[in-house]
Amino acid sequence: PIHSCLYFSIHTFSGVATMYTRYKFVEKLNEATHTVNPRLNHITFYVGLIGCMGMCVVASFQETVITSVHDIGALIAFLFGVIYILLQSIVSYMSVPHGSSLPLCRVRMVISIISVVAVFPSIL
């Protein structure tokens, strides 16, 4: 049904908008503090975009129509999403105390670890 494609398209757009906002925030923060490697910021943003592209594939190819393409899109979205979360945790630690607090970094790292652990049973 078309409504499920629209639902995921809205989520994909929201994900890209959020990642771009974070990318620009770190870029601005870096102009003043030089705490985060700009290359790491770029890589993190592009990894997030690839994850969002996976969400687009999931939305475009529904599970009941073309299962293999849908599953590949889901795998891309999940794997690159987890990598994005890990990279954002590293960026957060690098930006302490200017762009992030230490407790927030720890929360992000716990979420990252849970995400990494969740990858294995979901793929198998």
Summary of the structure (lengths in Angstrom):
residues: 124
radius of gyration: 16.0
end to end distance: 28.4
largest distance: 50.4
contacts: 373
relative contact order: 0.13
helix: 85%
strand: 0%
